[in-house]
Amino acid sequence: MPSKPAPIKKAANKEPAKKEEKAAEPEPAPEPAPEAAPAEAAPAEAPVEGEAAPAEAAPAEAPAAEEPKPPTPPPADEPTSAPLDMFIEDKNDTSVTIIWSQPETIGNTGLDGYTIEIAKDGTEDWKAVNEDLQKSCRYVIKNQTTGDRLKIRVVAVNAGGRSPPCTLPEAVLVKEVADRPKVRMPRFLRQRYVASVGAKINLTIPFTGKPKPVVSWTKDSQPLDTKRVNIRTSDRDSIVFIRAAERDDSGVYEMCVKVDDFEDKAQFILQIVELPGPPASLKIVDTWGFNVALEWTPPKDNGNTEITGYTIQKADKKTGDWFTVMEHYHRMNATISDLIMGNTYNFRAFSENKCGISESAIVAKQEAKILKTGIDYKPPEYKERDFNEAPKFTTSLNDRATTVGYSTKLLCSVRGSPKPKVQWMKNQMIIGDDPKYRQICVQGICSLEIRKPGNFDGGVYSCKAKNDHGEATVSCKLEVKQPAVADADKK
């Protein structure tokens, strides 16, 4: 067939060119690979025998002969990008602390660590200060000479090598940053701090300043007694500690922080208080009627705080029991009233401050006796009132209707003095002791019970009340009805 020779020639022509290209490559290519190309080319052409344009088909299938290329070698390791945002966190006379951020681009090989390098200002003699790679993004450059100016840079390291350096824009002076000292007195210590005897005192006063300030304490402008008061000072605060406070620990405590020629002072007042003593004296000034006047003087020991009041108590000499008659009283004198005639009383007084009431009291030496005075009692004369009156019905009888065989009751009420006599009547006839009727009169309430009335018990019933001053009568009508009978019962 005429279509076969064309692709064979083209394949034969391409092979020498292919060998020339491989010969020009610096790396030696394996021999079997180019020889196998012609053998594989013939089967590749077989499927195109029936095609009408063999000349165009050969160039389109030529790339199939290049498929068995050697595997592409992996890309070469690349270093990371430069670290970012380096700045100085702190520095003192011998060290500089720096912080930075990791590189923006790290790559497939990761990040092994960082190398920190320094050079004196004006030179390019860079030296690494860390023997091992630094894993974190913070490093303290130690053991430097005070006053040196250093250039600092950080390099990221991985399998691809060193990254571009991240360098500080200006050289750093190795010297403590001077900061004026300042005492930060807590708000609750700006006023008087009050505590009870025996309480534990633990006060923390913070301060600032660079380099570390020298802290000193005084009490009432005198050196502090370290046997009583313990002072613990750190880089940021100073603690005043007293295990068990005593009244002698009260005073003005002053704290002084000093850096070079600068200093700052702050003070607070510590007041240790306890229960007061009793009043110094108590006496009875006067006694009259049912009253006693007392006077007393302030206590000699106020418990290291002001007295807020006094409590006064009395005791009857017969029983000896004490009762409080005044408390939280502020004055130095008082009048005790409402005493019982004929009794003898003792009095005592307590002092009081913010800690509480004194444990003991001062008792008056004198006794107060309330004397009995002769009093003639004349009862007032009252005009006797005449309460006598004629009977009067306050509630009258009401007409009633009842059914044969069902008991009923008539009620009314009457008043009068002396107590009136009550009579019940039926149709103007006195009922008397007829057992069919039951008559009751209690506290002026009069009732007449008619037991199982019959057809002839209806009529006019009257109630008459009579005494020495007159009489009164009330009446009502009683109707007795036949019970209703059903139609079936009638038949």
HELIX and SHEET records of a PDB file:
HELIX    1   1 PRO A    5  ALA A   24  1                                  20    
HELIX    2   2 PRO A   32  GLU A   45  1                                  14    
HELIX    3   3 ALA A   46  VAL A   48  5                                   3    
HELIX    4   4 PRO A   54  GLU A   61  1                                   8    
HELIX    5   5 ALA A   62  GLU A   66  5                                   5    
HELIX    6   6 ARG A  187  LEU A  189  5                                   3    
HELIX    7   7 ARG A  247  ASP A  249  5                                   3    
HELIX    8   8 ASP A  487  LYS A  490  1                                   4    
SHEET    1   A 3 LEU A  84  LYS A  91  0                                        
SHEET    2   A 3 VAL A  96  SER A 101 -1                                        
SHEET    3   A 3 ARG A 138  ILE A 141 -1                                        
SHEET    1   B 4 LYS A 127  ALA A 128  0                                        
SHEET    2   B 4 GLY A 113  LYS A 120 -1                                        
SHEET    3   B 4 ARG A 149  ASN A 158 -1                                        
SHEET    4   B 4 GLY A 161  ARG A 162 -1                                        
SHEET    1   C 4 LYS A 127  ALA A 128  0                                        
SHEET    2   C 4 GLY A 113  LYS A 120 -1                                        
SHEET    3   C 4 ARG A 149  ASN A 158 -1                                        
SHEET    4   C 4 CYS A 166  THR A 167 -1                                        
SHEET    1   D 4 LYS A 127  ALA A 128  0                                        
SHEET    2   D 4 GLY A 113  LYS A 120 -1                                        
SHEET    3   D 4 ARG A 149  ASN A 158 -1                                        
SHEET    4   D 4 VAL A 172  LEU A 173 -1                                        
SHEET    1   E 4 ASP A 179  VAL A 183  0                                        
SHEET    2   E 4 ILE A 201  LYS A 210 -1                                        
SHEET    3   E 4 ASP A 237  ILE A 242 -1                                        
SHEET    4   E 4 ASN A 230  THR A 233 -1                                        
SHEET    1   F 5 TYR A 193  SER A 196  0                                        
SHEET    2   F 5 PHE A 262  VAL A 273  1                                        
SHEET    3   F 5 GLY A 251  VAL A 259 -1                                        
SHEET    4   F 5 VAL A 214  LYS A 219 -1                                        
SHEET    5   F 5 GLN A 222  PRO A 223 -1                                        
SHEET    1   G 3 PRO A 279  TRP A 288  0                                        
SHEET    2   G 3 ASN A 291  PRO A 299 -1                                        
SHEET    3   G 3 ASN A 333  ILE A 336 -1                                        
SHEET    1   H 4 TRP A 322  TYR A 329  0                                        
SHEET    2   H 4 ILE A 307  ASP A 316 -1                                        
SHEET    3   H 4 THR A 344  ASN A 353 -1                                        
SHEET    4   H 4 GLY A 356  ILE A 357 -1                                        
SHEET    1   I 4 TRP A 322  TYR A 329  0                                        
SHEET    2   I 4 ILE A 307  ASP A 316 -1                                        
SHEET    3   I 4 THR A 344  ASN A 353 -1                                        
SHEET    4   I 4 ILE A 362  VAL A 363 -1                                        
SHEET    1   J 4 TRP A 322  TYR A 329  0                                        
SHEET    2   J 4 ILE A 307  ASP A 316 -1                                        
SHEET    3   J 4 THR A 344  ASN A 353 -1                                        
SHEET    4   J 4 ALA A 368  LYS A 369 -1                                        
SHEET    1   K 4 GLU A 389  THR A 395  0                                        
SHEET    2   K 4 THR A 408  SER A 417 -1                                        
SHEET    3   K 4 ILE A 445  ILE A 450 -1                                        
SHEET    4   K 4 TYR A 437  VAL A 442 -1                                        
SHEET    1   L 5 ARG A 400  THR A 403  0                                        
SHEET    2   L 5 GLY A 470  LYS A 481  1                                        
SHEET    3   L 5 GLY A 459  ASN A 467 -1                                        
SHEET    4   L 5 LYS A 421  LYS A 426 -1                                        
SHEET    5   L 5 MET A 429  ILE A 430 -1                                        
END                                                                             
